[in-house]
């Protein structure tokens, strides 16, 4: 174990590639770890040092009576790409602030995860797999998972996590805890959460708006649910939705929704039809098959849609935070992604939607191709409305339940969710007066909501629309059984 870790200063450890089973758990156990805070990282050299220092400040303020370990599980450094920049930044950030050593109750372990249990799949899931498995070797009762690009104030966040954990362990003894975050995200961010994960959680009988929030808190028993074999999709990007499904299926888990203001981070441009959407969707579909008996019962029964235990601003002490402005939304790239990659997804979409519906999409793609040559006039994408997206979800899930077919449905949803997401973005842009391509292109380098309008906009035009999508999907969910029974 000591051959793997180098203690650079007191309680600050640096690990190596190919960590063996038990080496992280042993160092956590030696420290007497009660709370573990994990940051999965990839290319976060610009932020991880600051985040760790702010996290330590948050622990000293809110967990002064606990022994806490921070784990940076890094995917930047691999055997094929020996980029130690994120690991170096994490180590230097702590060293620069704490000189000869960390406070006695705090430990920081920074390590690449590649090679753990023979796993060389890159992704956030692999980063967390290391931590979930290793916590079996220590006595930590709480795990807090926080993305490595966060720029929020960890003092306020850790105060909220401490409050909900104390409440749970006092009021719900014997029950496990899964805390998912809810926050205002920029309206061009987190489309998977709004368009895929939220509706799909309702199949388990509970709507979890933050089902892939990325920032979660789990009791030891909830962590234990995540051990064992994982699909490749889960090892890549599907870990958060899988964890949500596992806790929804566990009768001993209490689900909490913790309001944290806004997520201030590197906004993800998820509409590129890159690998991330497919892997998240694939992991969700795998969990649907895994829990099909629960889901099929929920489809047949008349039930009221459940909600997590909600901790709003009054409980967390964190008020609305304006997500601000971004430059990630490039309308020309969005149009070209829909046009140029349509042939790649056409056959899969045809299987899920049927040929008649595909012909309509094909005509819209042709129209969009013509528009793309000289973007001008009214803002339009594929006109794939919320209602059409909900029907696509019904059809695809019906195919999954009927034939166990994940690959085709995953690829079809990858394209169709992007079309639905861009329709949502179009509506929000029009709400802001950006109703032509010219207006959007003029504004997209600084895209956001005027501060005086921001709170109402995100509550009414963003959150409420996401809730309406999930609730409408739930109300009509029996159509899935019709598609299962159909030819």
For each residue, the residues with C-beta under 8 A, 3 or more apart:
1: 4 5 22 23 26 27
2: 5
3:
4: 1 15 16 19 20 23
5: 1 2 13 14 15 23 27 109
6: 13 14 15
7: 10 11 12 13
8: 12 13 14 91 95
9: 12 94 95 98 99 100 101 102
10: 7 100 101 102
11: 7 31 101 102 103 104 106 107 108
12: 7 8 9 91 94 95 98 101 102 107 108 110
13: 5 6 7 8 27 107 108 109 110 111
14: 5 6 8 87 91 110 111
15: 4 5 6 19 23 24 109 110 111 112
16: 4 19 111 112
17: 77 78 79 112 114 115
18: 114 115 116
19: 4 15 16 23 24 111 112 113 115 116 130
20: 4 23
21: 116 117 133 134
22: 1 25 26 134 137
23: 1 4 5 15 19 20 26 27 134
24: 15 19 27 28 71 109 111 130 131 134 137
25: 22 28 29 133 134 135 136 137 138
26: 1 22 23 29 30 137 138
27: 1 5 13 23 24 30 31 69 107 109
28: 24 25 31 33 36 69 71 107 109 134 135 137 138 140
29: 25 26 32 33 137 138 139
30: 26 27
31: 11 27 28 67 69 107
32: 29 67 139
33: 28 29 36 67 68 69 107 138 139 140
34: 66 67 68 139 140 141 142
35: 59 63 66 67 68 69 140 141 142 143 144
36: 28 33 68 69 70 71 131 135 138 140 142 143 144
37: 55 59 68 69 70 71 143 144 146
38: 70 71 72 73 127 128 131 143 144 145 146
39: 44 48 51 52 55 70 71 72 73 146 147 148
40: 73 74 75 124 127 128 145 147 148
41: 44 48 72 73 74 75 76 86 90 127 148
42: 74 75 76 86 122 124 127 148
43: 76 85 86
44: 39 41 47 48 51 76 86 89 148 149
45: 48 76 85 86 88 89
46: 89
47: 44 50 51 148 149 150 151
48: 39 41 44 45 51 52 72 86 89 90 93 148
49: 52 53 89 90 92 93 94 96
50: 47 53 54 93
51: 39 44 47 48 54 55 146 148 150 151 154
52: 39 48 49 55 56 70 72 90 93 94 108
53: 49 50 56 57 93 94 97
54: 50 51 57 58 153 154 155
55: 37 39 51 52 58 59 70 146 154 158
56: 52 53 59 60 70 94 97 102 103 106 108
57: 53 54 60 61 154 155
58: 54 55 61 62 153 154 155 156 157 158 159
59: 35 37 55 56 62 63 64 66 68 106 158
60: 56 57 63 64 103 106
61: 57 58 64 155 158 159
62: 58 59 155 158 159 161 162
63: 35 59 60 66 68 158 162
64: 59 60 61 105
65:
66: 34 35 59 63 105
67: 31 32 33 34 35 105 106 107
68: 33 34 35 36 37 59 63 105 106 107
69: 27 28 31 33 35 36 37 106 107 108 109 140
70: 36 37 38 39 52 55 56 106 107 108 109
71: 24 28 36 37 38 39 109 110 111 131
72: 38 39 41 48 52 86 87 90 108 109 110 111 148
73: 38 39 40 41 111 113 127 128 130 131
74: 40 41 42 77 86 87 90 110 111 112 113 127
75: 40 41 42 78 112 113 114 122 123 124 126 127
76: 41 42 43 44 45 81 83 84 85 86 87 112
77: 17 74 81 82 83 84 86 87 112 114
78: 17 75 81 82 83 112 114 122
79: 17 82 114 115
80:
81: 76 77 78
82: 77 78 79
83: 76 77 78 86
84: 76 77 87 88
85: 43 45 76 88 89
86: 41 42 43 44 45 48 72 74 76 77 83 89 90 148
87: 14 72 74 76 77 84 90 91 110 111 112
88: 45 84 85 91 92
89: 44 45 46 48 49 85 86 92 93
90: 41 48 49 52 72 74 86 87 93 94 108 110
91: 8 12 14 87 88 94 95 110
92: 49 88 89 95 96
93: 48 49 50 52 53 89 90 96 97
94: 9 12 49 52 53 56 90 91 97 98 102 108
95: 8 9 12 91 92 98 99
96: 49 92 93
97: 53 56 93 94
98: 9 12 94 95 101 102 103
99: 9 95
100: 9 10
101: 9 10 11 12 98
102: 9 10 11 12 56 94 98 106 107 108
103: 11 56 60 98 106
104: 11
105: 64 66 67 68
106: 11 56 59 60 67 68 69 70 102 103
107: 11 12 13 27 28 31 33 67 68 69 70 102
108: 11 12 13 52 56 69 70 72 90 94 102
109: 5 13 15 24 27 28 69 70 71 72
110: 12 13 14 15 71 72 74 87 90 91
111: 13 14 15 16 19 24 71 72 73 74 87 130
112: 15 16 17 19 74 75 76 77 78 87
113: 19 73 74 75 116 126 127 129 130
114: 17 18 75 77 78 79 119 120 122 126
115: 17 18 19 79 118 119 120
116: 18 19 21 113 119 126 129 130 133
117: 21 129 133
118: 115
119: 114 115 116 126 129 235
120: 114 115
121: 125 126 232 235 236
122: 42 75 78 114 126 236
123: 75 126 127 235 236 237 239 279
124: 40 42 75 127 128 236 237 239 240
125: 121 128 129 230 234 235 236 237 238 239 242 283
126: 75 113 114 116 119 121 122 123 129 130 235 236
127: 38 40 41 42 73 74 75 113 123 124 130 131
128: 38 40 73 124 125 131 132 145 226 239
129: 113 116 117 119 125 126 132 133 226 230 235 239
130: 19 24 73 111 113 116 126 127 133 134
131: 24 36 38 71 73 127 128 134 135 143 145
132: 128 129 135 143 223 226 227
133: 21 25 116 117 129 130 136 227
134: 21 22 23 24 25 28 130 131 137 138
135: 25 28 36 131 132 138 140 143 220 223
136: 25 133 224 227
137: 22 24 25 26 28 29 134
138: 25 26 28 29 33 36 134 135
139: 29 32 33 34
140: 28 33 34 35 36 69 135 143 220
141: 34 35 169 219 220
142: 34 35 36 165 217 218 219 220
143: 35 36 37 38 131 132 135 140 217 218 219 220 223
144: 35 36 37 38 158 161 216 217
145: 38 40 128 131 214 215 216 217 218
146: 37 38 39 51 55 150 154 157 214 215
147: 39 40 150 214 215 265
148: 39 40 41 42 44 47 48 51 72 86
149: 44 47 265 266
150: 47 51 146 147 154 215 263 264 265
151: 47 51 264 265
152: 156 157 260 261 262 263 264 265
153: 54 58 156 157
154: 51 54 55 57 58 146 150 157 158
155: 54 57 58 61 62 158 159
156: 58 152 153 159 160 261 317 318
157: 58 146 152 153 154 160 161 215 260 318
158: 55 58 59 61 62 63 144 154 155 161 162
159: 58 61 62 155 156 162 163 316 317
160: 156 157 163 164 258 260 311 315 316 317 318
161: 62 144 157 158 164 165 179 217 258
162: 62 63 158 159 165 166
163: 159 160 166 167 311 315 316
164: 160 161 167 168 177 179 217 256 258 311 315 316
165: 142 161 162 168 169 177 179 217 219
166: 162 163 169 170
167: 163 164 170 171
168: 164 165 171 172 175 177 219 254 256
169: 141 165 166 172 173 177 219
170: 166 167 173
171: 167 168
172: 168 169 175 177 254
173: 169 170
174: 252
175: 168 172 252 253 254
176: 218 219 221 222 225 247 250 252 253 254
177: 164 165 168 169 172 217 218 219 222 253 254 256
178: 216 217 218 219 222 243 244 247 253 254 255 256
179: 161 164 165 216 217 218 255 256 257 258
180: 208 210 211 213 216 244 255 256 257 258 308
181: 210 213 214 215 216 257 258 259 260 263
182: 209 210 213 257 258 259 260
183: 210 213 259 260 261 262 263 321
184: 261 262 263 320 321 322 323 458 462 463
185: 189 190 193 262 263 323 462
186: 189 190 267 323 324 326 448
187: 323 424 425 428 449 457 458 461 462
188: 191 267 269 326 328 329 425 447
189: 185 186 263 267 268 270 323 326 328
190: 185 186 193 194 263 268 270
191: 188 194 195 270 271 417 418 421 424
192: 195 196 197 212 270 276 277 280 281 417
193: 185 190 196 197 198 209 210 211 212 213 466
194: 190 191 197 198 421 424 462 465 466 469
195: 191 192 198 199 389 417 420 421 424 469
196: 192 193 199 200 277 280 281 284 413 417
197: 192 193 194 200 201 208 211 212 241 244 280 284
198: 193 194 195 201 202 207 208 209 211 466 467 469 470
199: 195 196 202 390 393 469 470 473 474
200: 196 197 203 211 241 284 288 393 397
201: 197 198 204 206 207 208 211 244 245 248 470
202: 198 199 205 206 207 305 470 471 473 474 477
203: 200 288 295 298 299 397 477
204: 201 245 248 249 291 294 295 298
205: 202 248 294 298 303 305 306
206: 201 202 248 255 305 306 307 308
207: 198 201 202 305 306 307 467 470 471 474
208: 180 197 198 201 211 244 248 255 257 308
209: 182 193 198 257 463 466 467 470
210: 180 181 182 183 193 213 257
211: 180 193 197 198 200 201 208 240 241 244
212: 192 193 197 240 241 244 280
213: 180 181 182 183 193 210 216 240 263
214: 145 146 147 181 240 263
215: 145 146 147 150 157 181 260 263
216: 144 145 178 179 180 181 213 240 243
217: 142 143 144 145 161 164 165 177 178 179 256 258
218: 142 143 145 176 177 178 179 222 223 243
219: 141 142 143 165 168 169 176 177 178 222 223
220: 135 140 141 142 143 223 224
221: 176 224 225 252 253
222: 176 177 178 218 219 225 226 243 247 250 253
223: 132 135 143 218 219 220 226 227
224: 136 220 221 227
225: 176 221 222 243 246 247 250 253
226: 128 129 132 222 223 242 243 246
227: 132 133 136 223 224
228:
229:
230: 125 129 234 235 239 242
231: 234 235 238 282 283 286
232: 121 235 236
233: 236 237 238 278 279 280 282 283 286
234: 125 230 231 238 239 242 283 286
235: 119 121 123 125 126 129 230 231 232 238 239
236: 121 122 123 124 125 126 232 233 275 276 279
237: 123 124 125 233 275 276 279 280 283
238: 125 231 233 234 235 241 242 279 280 281 282 283 284 286
239: 123 124 125 128 129 230 234 235 242 243 283
240: 124 211 212 213 214 216 243 244 280
241: 197 200 211 212 238 244 245 280 283 284 287
242: 125 226 230 234 238 239 245 246 283 284 286 287
243: 178 216 218 222 225 226 239 240 246 247
244: 178 180 197 201 208 211 212 240 241 247 248
245: 201 204 241 242 248 249 284 287 288 290 291
246: 225 226 242 243 249 250 287
247: 176 178 222 225 243 244 250 253 255
248: 201 204 205 206 208 244 245 253 255
249: 204 245 246 291 294
250: 176 222 225 246 247 253
251:
252: 174 175 176 221
253: 175 176 177 178 221 222 225 247 248 250
254: 168 172 175 176 177 178 309
255: 178 179 180 206 208 247 248 308 309
256: 164 168 177 178 179 180 217 308 309 310 311
257: 179 180 181 182 208 209 210 307 308 309 310 311
258: 160 161 164 179 180 181 182 217 311 316
259: 181 182 183 310 311 312 313 315 316 318
260: 152 157 160 181 182 183 215 263 316 318
261: 152 156 183 184 313 318 319 320 321
262: 152 183 184 185 320 321 322 323
263: 150 152 181 183 184 185 189 190 213 214 215 260 323
264: 150 151 152 321 323 324
265: 147 149 150 151 152
266: 149
267: 186 188 189 326 328
268: 189 190 276 328
269: 188 272 328 329
270: 189 190 191 192 274 276 277 421
271: 191 334 337 418 421 422 425
272: 269 333 337
273: 277 337 341 345 414 415 418
274: 270 277
275: 236 237 278 279
276: 192 236 237 268 270 279 280
277: 192 196 270 273 274 280 281 413 414 417 418
278: 233 275 281 282 410 411 414
279: 123 233 236 237 238 275 276 282 283
280: 192 196 197 212 233 237 238 240 241 276 277 283 284
281: 192 196 238 277 278 284 285 409 410 413 414 417
282: 231 233 238 278 279 285 286 406 407 410
283: 125 231 233 234 237 238 239 241 242 279 280 286 287
284: 196 197 200 238 241 242 245 280 281 287 288
285: 281 282 288 289 397 400 406 409 410
286: 231 233 234 238 242 282 283 289 290 406
287: 241 242 245 246 283 284 290 291
288: 200 203 245 284 285 291 292 295 397 400 401
289: 285 286 292 400 401 404 406
290: 245 286 287
291: 204 245 249 287 288 294 295
292: 288 289 295 296 401
293: 296 297
294: 204 205 249 291 297 298
295: 203 204 288 291 292 298 299 401
296: 292 293 299 300 401
297: 293 294 300 301
298: 203 204 205 294 295 301 303 477
299: 203 295 296 477 478 480 481
300: 296 297 478 481
301: 297 298
302:
303: 205 298
304:
305: 202 205 206 207 471 474
306: 205 206 207
307: 206 207 257 310
308: 180 206 208 255 256 257
309: 254 255 256 257
310: 256 257 259 307
311: 160 163 164 256 257 258 259 315 316
312: 259 315 316
313: 259 261 316 317 318 319 320
314: 317
315: 160 163 164 259 311 312
316: 159 160 163 164 258 259 260 311 312 313
317: 156 159 160 313 314
318: 156 157 160 259 260 261 313 321
319: 261 313
320: 184 261 262 313 454 455 458 459
321: 183 184 261 262 264 318
322: 184 262 449 451 454 455
323: 184 185 186 187 189 262 263 264 326 448 454 458
324: 186 264 448
325: 446 447 448
326: 186 188 189 267 323 329 447 448
327: 444 445 446 447
328: 188 189 267 268 269
329: 188 269 326 334 425 444 447
330: 333 334 444
331: 334 335 375 379 437 440 441 444
332: 335 336 372 375 441
333: 272 330 336 337
334: 271 329 330 331 337 338 381 422 425
335: 331 332 338 339 368 371 372 375 381
336: 332 333 339 340 372
337: 271 272 273 333 334 340 341 418
338: 334 335 341 342 365 368 381 382 418 419 422
339: 335 336 342 365 368 369 372
340: 336 337
341: 273 337 338 344 345 415
342: 338 339 345 346 361 362 365 415
343: 346
344: 341 415
345: 273 341 342 348 349 411 412 414 415
346: 342 343 349 350 358 362
347: 350 351
348: 345 351 352 408 409 411 412 415
349: 345 346 352 353 358 361 412 415 416
350: 346 347 353 354 355 358
351: 347 348 399 408 412
352: 348 349 392 395 396 399 408 409 412 413 416
353: 349 350 357 358 361 392 395 412 416
354: 350 357 358 395
355: 350 358 359
356: 359 360
357: 353 354 360 361
358: 346 349 350 353 354 355 361 362
359: 355 356 362 363
360: 356 357 363 364
361: 342 349 353 357 358 364 365 382 384 419
362: 342 346 358 359 365 366
363: 359 360 366 367
364: 360 361 367 368 382 383 384
365: 338 339 342 361 362 368 369 382
366: 362 363 369 370
367: 363 364 370 371 380
368: 335 338 339 364 365 371 372 380 381 382
369: 339 365 366 372 373
370: 366 367 373
371: 335 367 368 374 375 376 377 380 437
372: 332 335 336 339 368 369 375
373: 369 370
374: 371
375: 331 332 335 371 372 437 438 441
376: 371 436 437 438
377: 371 436 437
378: 435 436 437
379: 331 426 429 430 434 435 436 437 439 440
380: 367 368 371 383 426
381: 334 335 338 368 384 419 422 423 426
382: 338 361 364 365 368 419 422 423
383: 364 380 423
384: 361 364 381 388 389 416 419 420 422 423
385: 388 389 420 423
386: 389 390 420 423 424 465 468 469 472
387: 390 391 472
388: 384 385 391 392 420
389: 195 384 385 386 392 393 416 417 419 420 423 469
390: 199 386 387 393 394 469 472 473 476
391: 387 388 394 395 479
392: 352 353 388 389 395 396 412 413 416 420
393: 199 200 389 390 396 397 413 473
394: 390 391 397 398 473 476 477 479 480 483
395: 352 353 354 391 392 398 399 483
396: 352 392 393 399 400 409 412 413
397: 200 203 285 288 393 394 400 401 409 480 483
398: 394 395 401 402 479 480 481 482 483 484 486
399: 351 352 395 396 402 403 405 408 409 483
400: 285 288 289 396 397 403 404 405 406 409
401: 288 289 292 295 296 397 398 480 484
402: 398 399 405 483 484
403: 399 400
404: 289 400
405: 399 400 402 408 409
406: 282 285 286 289 400 409 410
407: 282 410 411
408: 348 351 352 399 405 411 412
409: 281 285 348 352 396 397 399 400 405 406 412 413
410: 278 281 282 285 406 407 413 414
411: 278 345 348 407 408 414 415
412: 345 348 349 351 352 353 392 396 408 409 415 416
413: 196 277 281 352 392 393 396 409 410 416 417
414: 273 277 278 281 345 410 411 417 418
415: 273 341 342 344 345 348 349 411 412 418 419
416: 349 352 353 384 389 392 412 413 419 420
417: 191 192 195 196 277 281 389 413 414 420 421
418: 191 271 273 277 337 338 414 415 421 422
419: 338 361 381 382 384 389 415 416 422 423
420: 195 384 385 386 388 389 392 416 417 423 424
421: 191 194 195 270 271 417 418 424 425
422: 271 334 338 381 382 384 418 419 425 426
423: 381 382 383 384 385 386 389 419 420 426 427
424: 187 191 194 195 386 420 421 427 428 465
425: 187 188 271 329 334 421 422 428 429
426: 379 380 381 422 423 429 430
427: 423 424 430 431 461
428: 187 424 425 431 432 461 462
429: 379 425 426 432 434 435 440
430: 379 426 427 433 434 435
431: 427 428 457 461
432: 428 429 449
433: 430 439
434: 379 429 430 439 440 443
435: 378 379 429 430 439
436: 376 377 378 379 439 440
437: 331 371 375 376 377 378 379 440 441
438: 375 376 441 442
439: 379 433 434 435 436 442 443
440: 331 379 429 434 436 437 443 444
441: 331 332 375 437 438 444
442: 438 439
443: 434 439 440 446 447
444: 327 329 330 331 440 441 447
445: 327
446: 325 327 443
447: 188 325 326 327 329 443 444
448: 186 323 324 325 326 454
449: 187 322 432 453 454 457 458
450: 453 454
451: 322 454
452:
453: 449 450 456 457
454: 320 322 323 448 449 450 451 457 458
455: 320 322 458 459
456: 453 459 460
457: 187 431 449 453 454 460 461 462
458: 184 187 320 323 449 454 455 461 462 463
459: 320 455 456 462 463 464
460: 456 457 463 464
461: 187 427 428 431 457 458 464 465
462: 184 185 187 194 428 457 458 459 465 466
463: 184 209 458 459 460 466 467
464: 459 460 461 467 468
465: 194 386 424 461 462 468 469
466: 193 194 198 209 462 463 469 470
467: 198 207 209 463 464 470 471
468: 386 464 465 471 472
469: 194 195 198 199 386 389 390 465 466 472 473
470: 198 199 201 202 207 209 466 467 473 474
471: 202 207 305 467 468 474 475
472: 386 387 390 468 469 475 476
473: 199 202 390 393 394 469 470 476 477
474: 199 202 207 305 470 471 477
475: 471 472
476: 390 394 472 473 479
477: 202 203 298 299 394 473 474 480
478: 299 300 481 482
479: 391 394 398 476 482 483
480: 299 394 397 398 401 477 483 484
481: 299 300 398 478 484 485
482: 398 478 479 485 486
483: 394 395 397 398 399 402 479 480 486
484: 398 401 402 480 481
485: 481 482
486: 398 482 483
487:
